[in-house]
Amino acid sequence: MAITVTVMYPNTPGSKFDMDYYLGAHMDLVGKTMGPSLLSARAVKGVGTPDPDTPAPYQIIAILEFESAEILHTCMAEHAEAVMGDIPNFTDVESVVQISENLG
């Protein structure tokens, strides 16, 4: 069954996040290194919450889909150094990652 990997970058006051680098260079790197194992990838930008006075808890969320957790783990075993090593080029925030099973 397909899985979704959600990579969430907290909206930490004073943090660094280079959106142009992330959307251009980093997402391109992820696509190239994961190749056809990556079924889809998109990024969504946090813009708020139901309370207009409360900022979004995450500044950006990446949503990546793979056929299975096994395929994800194989890709990460091969490419984690390149992908993870690129993170300091666009942010100083530690991401929150969740792997989810697609139900419908």
N, CA, C and O atoms as a GROMACS GRO file, in nm:
protein
  416
    1MET      N    1   0.084  -0.118   0.000
    1MET     CA    2   0.000   0.000   0.000
    1MET      C    3   0.089   0.125   0.000
    1MET      O    4   0.193   0.127   0.066
    2ALA      N    5   0.048   0.226  -0.073
    2ALA     CA    6   0.125   0.350  -0.084
    2ALA      C    7   0.133   0.420   0.051
    2ALA      O    8   0.045   0.407   0.136
    3ILE      N    9   0.240   0.495   0.067
    3ILE     CA   10   0.260   0.572   0.189
    3ILE      C   11   0.284   0.719   0.154
    3ILE      O   12   0.325   0.752   0.043
    4THR      N   13   0.258   0.804   0.250
    4THR     CA   14   0.287   0.946   0.238
    4THR      C   15   0.387   0.983   0.346
    4THR      O   16   0.370   0.949   0.463
    5VAL      N   17   0.491   1.052   0.305
    5VAL     CA   18   0.589   1.106   0.399
    5VAL      C   19   0.562   1.256   0.407
    5VAL      O   20   0.566   1.327   0.307
    6THR      N   21   0.535   1.302   0.527
    6THR     CA   22   0.509   1.443   0.550
    6THR      C   23   0.627   1.501   0.627
    6THR      O   24   0.659   1.456   0.737
    7VAL      N   25   0.692   1.601   0.568
    7VAL     CA   26   0.807   1.666   0.630
    7VAL      C   27   0.764   1.808   0.662
    7VAL      O   28   0.740   1.889   0.573
    8MET      N   29   0.753   1.838   0.792
    8MET     CA   30   0.699   1.965   0.837
    8MET      C   31   0.808   2.049   0.904
    8MET      O   32   0.880   2.001   0.992
    9TYR      N   33   0.819   2.173   0.861
    9TYR     CA   34   0.919   2.264   0.916
    9TYR      C   35   0.847   2.365   1.006
    9TYR      O   36   0.773   2.449   0.957
   10PRO      N   37   0.870   2.356   1.139
   10PRO     CA   38   0.801   2.445   1.233
   10PRO      C   39   0.826   2.593   1.200
   10PRO      O   40   0.932   2.632   1.154
   11ASN      N   41   0.723   2.671   1.227
   11ASN     CA   42   0.728   2.815   1.206
   11ASN      C   43   0.786   2.880   1.331
   11ASN      O   44   0.715   2.945   1.408
   12THR      N   45   0.915   2.863   1.349
   12THR     CA   46   0.985   2.911   1.467
   12THR      C   47   1.025   3.056   1.448
   12THR      O   48   1.096   3.089   1.353
   13PRO      N   49   0.981   3.146   1.538
   13PRO     CA   50   1.019   3.288   1.524
   13PRO      C   51   1.171   3.304   1.518
   13PRO      O   52   1.245   3.244   1.596
   14GLY      N   53   1.216   3.386   1.424
   14GLY     CA   54   1.358   3.414   1.409
   14GLY      C   55   1.436   3.308   1.332
   14GLY      O   56   1.557   3.321   1.315
   15SER      N   57   1.367   3.203   1.285
   15SER     CA   58   1.437   3.098   1.213
   15SER      C   59   1.468   3.141   1.071
   15SER      O   60   1.408   3.235   1.018
   16LYS      N   61   1.562   3.070   1.010
   16LYS     CA   62   1.600   3.093   0.870
   16LYS      C   63   1.527   2.992   0.783
   16LYS      O   64   1.523   2.873   0.814
   17PHE      N   65   1.469   3.040   0.672
   17PHE     CA   66   1.412   2.948   0.573
   17PHE      C   67   1.418   3.018   0.438
   17PHE      O   68   1.349   3.118   0.416
   18ASP      N   69   1.500   2.964   0.348
   18ASP     CA   70   1.516   3.019   0.214
   18ASP      C   71   1.420   2.946   0.120
   18ASP      O   72   1.450   2.839   0.068
   19MET      N   73   1.303   3.006   0.101
   19MET     CA   74   1.196   2.942   0.023
   19MET      C   75   1.238   2.919  -0.122
   19MET      O   76   1.207   2.815  -0.179
   20ASP      N   77   1.308   3.015  -0.183
   20ASP     CA   78   1.352   2.999  -0.322
   20ASP      C   79   1.445   2.879  -0.337
   20ASP      O   80   1.430   2.800  -0.430
   21TYR      N   81   1.540   2.866  -0.245
   21TYR     CA   82   1.633   2.752  -0.250
   21TYR      C   83   1.556   2.621  -0.229
   21TYR      O   84   1.578   2.523  -0.300
   22TYR      N   85   1.467   2.622  -0.131
   22TYR     CA   86   1.391   2.501  -0.099
   22TYR      C   87   1.310   2.454  -0.219
   22TYR      O   88   1.316   2.337  -0.258
   23LEU      N   89   1.232   2.545  -0.277
   23LEU     CA   90   1.144   2.508  -0.389
   23LEU      C   91   1.223   2.474  -0.515
   23LEU      O   92   1.181   2.388  -0.592
   24GLY      N   93   1.334   2.541  -0.536
   24GLY     CA   94   1.414   2.516  -0.654
   24GLY      C   95   1.513   2.403  -0.634
   24GLY      O   96   1.491   2.291  -0.680
   25ALA      N   97   1.620   2.431  -0.566
   25ALA     CA   98   1.731   2.336  -0.553
   25ALA      C   99   1.698   2.212  -0.470
   25ALA      O  100   1.725   2.100  -0.513
   26HIS      N  101   1.639   2.230  -0.351
   26HIS     CA  102   1.619   2.114  -0.263
   26HIS      C  103   1.513   2.019  -0.317
   26HIS      O  104   1.535   1.898  -0.323
   27MET      N  105   1.398   2.071  -0.357
   27MET     CA  106   1.294   1.983  -0.410
   27MET      C  107   1.342   1.914  -0.538
   27MET      O  108   1.305   1.799  -0.564
   28ASP      N  109   1.423   1.983  -0.617
   28ASP     CA  110   1.481   1.922  -0.738
   28ASP      C  111   1.576   1.808  -0.699
   28ASP      O  112   1.574   1.702  -0.762
   29LEU      N  113   1.657   1.830  -0.596
   29LEU     CA  114   1.748   1.727  -0.546
   29LEU      C  115   1.670   1.604  -0.500
   29LEU      O  116   1.707   1.491  -0.532
   30VAL      N  117   1.564   1.625  -0.426
   30VAL     CA  118   1.482   1.514  -0.378
   30VAL      C  119   1.426   1.436  -0.498
   30VAL      O  120   1.431   1.313  -0.500
   31GLY      N  121   1.374   1.506  -0.595
   31GLY     CA  122   1.319   1.440  -0.714
   31GLY      C  123   1.422   1.361  -0.790
   31GLY      O  124   1.396   1.249  -0.833
   32LYS      N  125   1.541   1.419  -0.807
   32LYS     CA  126   1.646   1.350  -0.882
   32LYS      C  127   1.700   1.229  -0.807
   32LYS      O  128   1.721   1.124  -0.867
   33THR      N  129   1.720   1.241  -0.677
   33THR     CA  130   1.779   1.130  -0.602
   33THR      C  131   1.679   1.016  -0.582
   33THR      O  132   1.718   0.899  -0.584
   34MET      N  133   1.552   1.048  -0.562
   34MET     CA  134   1.452   0.944  -0.540
   34MET      C  135   1.404   0.883  -0.671
   34MET      O  136   1.355   0.770  -0.673
   35GLY      N  137   1.418   0.957  -0.780
   35GLY     CA  138   1.383   0.906  -0.912
   35GLY      C  139   1.240   0.856  -0.921
   35GLY      O  140   1.150   0.913  -0.859
   36PRO      N  141   1.219   0.750  -0.998
   36PRO     CA  142   1.083   0.699  -1.017
   36PRO      C  143   1.022   0.636  -0.892
   36PRO      O  144   0.903   0.606  -0.890
   37SER      N  145   1.102   0.616  -0.788
   37SER     CA  146   1.047   0.563  -0.662
   37SER      C  147   0.955   0.665  -0.595
   37SER      O  148   0.866   0.629  -0.518
   38LEU      N  149   0.978   0.793  -0.625
   38LEU     CA  150   0.895   0.900  -0.572
   38LEU      C  151   0.774   0.917  -0.663
   38LEU      O  152   0.788   0.964  -0.776
   39LEU      N  153   0.657   0.878  -0.615
   39LEU     CA  154   0.536   0.883  -0.697
   39LEU      C  155   0.487   1.026  -0.718
   39LEU      O  156   0.440   1.061  -0.826
   40SER      N  157   0.499   1.108  -0.613
   40SER     CA  158   0.460   1.248  -0.624
   40SER      C  159   0.524   1.327  -0.512
   40SER      O  160   0.559   1.273  -0.407
   41ALA      N  161   0.538   1.457  -0.535
   41ALA     CA  162   0.594   1.546  -0.434
   41ALA      C  163   0.533   1.684  -0.452
   41ALA      O  164   0.517   1.733  -0.564
   42ARG      N  165   0.499   1.744  -0.341
   42ARG     CA  166   0.451   1.882  -0.346
   42ARG      C  167   0.483   1.949  -0.214
   42ARG      O  168   0.508   1.884  -0.113
   43ALA      N  169   0.482   2.080  -0.217
   43ALA     CA  170   0.506   2.157  -0.096
   43ALA      C  171   0.389   2.252  -0.076
   43ALA      O  172   0.337   2.310  -0.172
   44VAL      N  173   0.349   2.268   0.049
   44VAL     CA  174   0.243   2.363   0.084
   44VAL      C  175   0.297   2.457   0.191
   44VAL      O  176   0.366   2.415   0.284
   45LYS      N  177   0.263   2.585   0.177
   45LYS     CA  178   0.312   2.688   0.269
   45LYS      C  179   0.204   2.721   0.371
   45LYS      O  180   0.089   2.748   0.335
   46GLY      N  181   0.241   2.719   0.498
   46GLY     CA  182   0.148   2.756   0.604
   46GLY      C  183   0.119   2.905   0.599
   46GLY      O  184   0.211   2.987   0.592
   47VAL      N  185  -0.009   2.940   0.603
   47VAL     CA  186  -0.046   3.082   0.598
   47VAL      C  187  -0.129   3.126   0.718
   47VAL      O  188  -0.152   3.246   0.734
   48GLY      N  189  -0.173   3.033   0.802
   48GLY     CA  190  -0.251   3.073   0.918
   48GLY      C  191  -0.318   2.956   0.985
   48GLY      O  192  -0.291   2.839   0.955
   49THR      N  193  -0.407   2.990   1.076
   49THR     CA  194  -0.489   2.892   1.150
   49THR      C  195  -0.632   2.945   1.152
   49THR      O  196  -0.657   3.055   1.103
   50PRO      N  197  -0.726   2.869   1.206
   50PRO     CA  198  -0.863   2.922   1.216
   50PRO      C  199  -0.871   3.052   1.296
   50PRO      O  200  -0.961   3.133   1.273
   51ASP      N  201  -0.778   3.071   1.388
   51ASP     CA  202  -0.771   3.197   1.464
   51ASP      C  203  -0.682   3.292   1.386
   51ASP      O  204  -0.562   3.268   1.374
   52PRO      N  205  -0.737   3.401   1.331
   52PRO     CA  206  -0.657   3.491   1.248
   52PRO      C  207  -0.539   3.556   1.320
   52PRO      O  208  -0.450   3.611   1.256
   53ASP      N  209  -0.537   3.550   1.452
   53ASP     CA  210  -0.426   3.607   1.529
   53ASP      C  211  -0.316   3.507   1.560
   53ASP      O  212  -0.214   3.542   1.620
   54THR      N  213  -0.336   3.382   1.518
   54THR     CA  214  -0.238   3.276   1.546
   54THR      C  215  -0.171   3.234   1.416
   54THR      O  216  -0.238   3.195   1.320
   55PRO      N  217  -0.038   3.242   1.411
   55PRO     CA  218   0.032   3.204   1.287
   55PRO      C  219   0.028   3.052   1.265
   55PRO      O  220   0.004   2.975   1.358
   56ALA      N  221   0.051   3.013   1.142
   56ALA     CA  222   0.056   2.871   1.108
   56ALA      C  223   0.165   2.802   1.190
   56ALA      O  224   0.272   2.860   1.208
   57PRO      N  225   0.140   2.681   1.239
   57PRO     CA  226   0.242   2.612   1.318
   57PRO      C  227   0.362   2.565   1.234
   57PRO      O  228   0.471   2.544   1.288
   58TYR      N  229   0.341   2.549   1.103
   58TYR     CA  230   0.449   2.506   1.014
   58TYR      C  231   0.462   2.604   0.900
   58TYR      O  232   0.362   2.646   0.840
   59GLN      N  233   0.587   2.641   0.868
   59GLN     CA  234   0.607   2.735   0.758
   59GLN      C  235   0.599   2.667   0.622
   59GLN      O  236   0.557   2.729   0.525
   60ILE      N  237   0.639   2.542   0.616
   60ILE     CA  238   0.629   2.466   0.491
   60ILE      C  239   0.610   2.319   0.525
   60ILE      O  240   0.666   2.269   0.623
   61ILE      N  241   0.532   2.250   0.444
   61ILE     CA  242   0.511   2.107   0.461
   61ILE      C  243   0.533   2.042   0.325
   61ILE      O  244   0.470   2.080   0.226
   62ALA      N  245   0.623   1.945   0.322
   62ALA     CA  246   0.645   1.867   0.200
   62ALA      C  247   0.564   1.739   0.212
   62ALA      O  248   0.561   1.676   0.317
   63ILE      N  249   0.498   1.702   0.102
   63ILE     CA  250   0.415   1.582   0.099
   63ILE      C  251   0.469   1.493  -0.013
   63ILE      O  252   0.456   1.526  -0.131
   64LEU      N  253   0.529   1.381   0.026
   64LEU     CA  254   0.596   1.290  -0.068
   64LEU      C  255   0.525   1.155  -0.065
   64LEU      O  256   0.494   1.104   0.042
   65GLU      N  257   0.501   1.098  -0.181
   65GLU     CA  258   0.435   0.968  -0.185
   65GLU      C  259   0.526   0.863  -0.247
   65GLU      O  260   0.592   0.886  -0.349
   66PHE      N  261   0.528   0.746  -0.184
   66PHE     CA  262   0.605   0.630  -0.228
   66PHE      C  263   0.513   0.509  -0.231
   66PHE      O  264   0.409   0.507  -0.165
   67GLU      N  265   0.550   0.408  -0.308
   67GLU     CA  266   0.468   0.286  -0.316
   67GLU      C  267   0.463   0.211  -0.183
   67GLU      O  268   0.362   0.148  -0.151
   68SER      N  269   0.572   0.217  -0.105
   68SER     CA  270   0.576   0.144   0.021
   68SER      C  271   0.684   0.202   0.112
   68SER      O  272   0.771   0.277   0.068
   69ALA      N  273   0.675   0.166   0.240
   69ALA     CA  274   0.778   0.208   0.336
   69ALA      C  275   0.912   0.145   0.300
   69ALA      O  276   1.016   0.206   0.320
   70GLU      N  277   0.909   0.023   0.249
   70GLU     CA  278   1.032  -0.045   0.211
   70GLU      C  279   1.106   0.032   0.101
   70GLU      O  280   1.228   0.048   0.106
   71ILE      N  281   1.031   0.081   0.002
   71ILE     CA  282   1.092   0.159  -0.106
   71ILE      C  283   1.149   0.289  -0.050
   71ILE      O  284   1.259   0.330  -0.087
   72LEU      N  285   1.075   0.355   0.039
   72LEU     CA  286   1.126   0.476   0.103
   72LEU      C  287   1.257   0.448   0.175
   72LEU      O  288   1.354   0.522   0.159
   73HIS      N  289   1.260   0.342   0.255
   73HIS     CA  290   1.381   0.310   0.332
   73HIS      C  291   1.499   0.276   0.241
   73HIS      O  292   1.612   0.312   0.272
   74THR      N  293   1.474   0.210   0.129
   74THR     CA  294   1.580   0.182   0.032
   74THR      C  295   1.634   0.312  -0.027
   74THR      O  296   1.755   0.330  -0.036
   75CYS      N  297   1.545   0.401  -0.065
   75CYS     CA  298   1.588   0.530  -0.120
   75CYS      C  299   1.668   0.610  -0.018
   75CYS      O  300   1.770   0.669  -0.052
   76MET      N  301   1.621   0.612   0.105
   76MET     CA  302   1.690   0.689   0.207
   76MET      C  303   1.826   0.627   0.240
   76MET      O  304   1.921   0.700   0.268
   77ALA      N  305   1.836   0.495   0.237
   77ALA     CA  306   1.966   0.431   0.262
   77ALA      C  307   2.068   0.474   0.156
   77ALA      O  308   2.186   0.490   0.186
   78GLU      N  309   2.021   0.494   0.034
   78GLU     CA  310   2.109   0.533  -0.075
   78GLU      C  311   2.135   0.682  -0.082
   78GLU      O  312   2.244   0.724  -0.121
   79HIS      N  313   2.036   0.764  -0.044
   79HIS     CA  314   2.045   0.908  -0.071
   79HIS      C  315   2.029   1.000   0.049
   79HIS      O  316   2.029   1.122   0.032
   80ALA      N  317   2.017   0.946   0.168
   80ALA     CA  318   1.995   1.030   0.286
   80ALA      C  319   2.106   1.132   0.306
   80ALA      O  320   2.080   1.246   0.343
   81GLU      N  321   2.229   1.092   0.283
   81GLU     CA  322   2.341   1.184   0.305
   81GLU      C  323   2.327   1.309   0.219
   81GLU      O  324   2.346   1.421   0.267
   82ALA      N  325   2.295   1.291   0.091
   82ALA     CA  326   2.280   1.406   0.000
   82ALA      C  327   2.159   1.490   0.037
   82ALA      O  328   2.169   1.613   0.044
   83VAL      N  329   2.045   1.426   0.060
   83VAL     CA  330   1.922   1.499   0.088
   83VAL      C  331   1.930   1.568   0.224
   83VAL      O  332   1.902   1.688   0.235
   84MET      N  333   1.968   1.495   0.326
   84MET     CA  334   1.975   1.553   0.461
   84MET      C  335   2.088   1.656   0.471
   84MET      O  336   2.077   1.755   0.542
   85GLY      N  337   2.196   1.631   0.400
   85GLY     CA  338   2.309   1.724   0.401
   85GLY      C  339   2.278   1.857   0.337
   85GLY      O  340   2.349   1.955   0.360
   86ASP      N  341   2.174   1.862   0.255
   86ASP     CA  342   2.135   1.986   0.188
   86ASP      C  343   2.048   2.076   0.276
   86ASP      O  344   2.035   2.195   0.247
   87ILE      N  345   1.991   2.023   0.381
   87ILE     CA  346   1.898   2.099   0.464
   87ILE      C  347   1.957   2.228   0.520
   87ILE      O  348   1.889   2.330   0.518
   88PRO      N  349   2.082   2.229   0.570
   88PRO     CA  350   2.137   2.355   0.621
   88PRO      C  351   2.149   2.465   0.515
   88PRO      O  352   2.168   2.582   0.550
   89ASN      N  353   2.138   2.430   0.388
   89ASN     CA  354   2.142   2.531   0.283
   89ASN      C  355   2.015   2.616   0.276
   89ASN      O  356   2.015   2.723   0.216
   90PHE      N  357   1.906   2.568   0.338
   90PHE     CA  358   1.783   2.648   0.334
   90PHE      C  359   1.718   2.674   0.468
   90PHE      O  360   1.632   2.763   0.477
   91THR      N  361   1.756   2.601   0.573
   91THR     CA  362   1.692   2.627   0.702
   91THR      C  363   1.780   2.588   0.819
   91THR      O  364   1.872   2.506   0.807
   92ASP      N  365   1.750   2.648   0.934
   92ASP     CA  366   1.814   2.611   1.059
   92ASP      C  367   1.713   2.547   1.155
   92ASP      O  368   1.740   2.533   1.274
   93VAL      N  369   1.598   2.510   1.101
   93VAL     CA  370   1.490   2.448   1.179
   93VAL      C  371   1.494   2.297   1.161
   93VAL      O  372   1.514   2.248   1.050
   94GLU      N  373   1.475   2.225   1.270
   94GLU     CA  374   1.467   2.078   1.261
   94GLU      C  375   1.326   2.039   1.219
   94GLU      O  376   1.228   2.083   1.279
   95SER      N  377   1.317   1.957   1.116
   95SER     CA  378   1.186   1.916   1.064
   95SER      C  379   1.123   1.809   1.153
   95SER      O  380   1.190   1.740   1.230
   96VAL      N  381   0.991   1.798   1.139
   96VAL     CA  382   0.913   1.691   1.200
   96VAL      C  383   0.868   1.603   1.084
   96VAL      O  384   0.808   1.651   0.988
   97VAL      N  385   0.899   1.474   1.093
   97VAL     CA  386   0.869   1.383   0.981
   97VAL      C  387   0.771   1.276   1.029
   97VAL      O  388   0.786   1.218   1.136
   98GLN      N  389   0.671   1.252   0.945
   98GLN     CA  390   0.574   1.146   0.975
   98GLN      C  391   0.557   1.061   0.849
   98GLN      O  392   0.544   1.113   0.739
   99ILE      N  393   0.556   0.930   0.867
   99ILE     CA  394   0.525   0.836   0.760
   99ILE      C  395   0.386   0.783   0.785
   99ILE      O  396   0.356   0.732   0.893
  100SER      N  397   0.299   0.795   0.685
  100SER     CA  398   0.159   0.756   0.700
  100SER      C  399   0.118   0.658   0.593
  100SER      O  400   0.166   0.664   0.480
  101GLU      N  401   0.030   0.569   0.628
  101GLU     CA  402  -0.027   0.475   0.531
  101GLU      C  403  -0.147   0.542   0.464
  101GLU      O  404  -0.234   0.596   0.532
  102ASN      N  405  -0.151   0.537   0.332
  102ASN     CA  406  -0.263   0.595   0.259
  102ASN      C  407  -0.383   0.501   0.267
  102ASN      O  408  -0.373   0.384   0.230
  103LEU      N  409  -0.493   0.551   0.317
  103LEU     CA  410  -0.612   0.469   0.336
  103LEU      C  411  -0.718   0.489   0.229
  103LEU      O  412  -0.800   0.400   0.208
  104GLY      N  413  -0.718   0.600   0.163
  104GLY     CA  414  -0.820   0.622   0.063
  104GLY      C  415  -0.802   0.750  -0.011
  104GLY      O  416  -0.882   0.782  -0.099
   0.00000   0.00000   0.00000
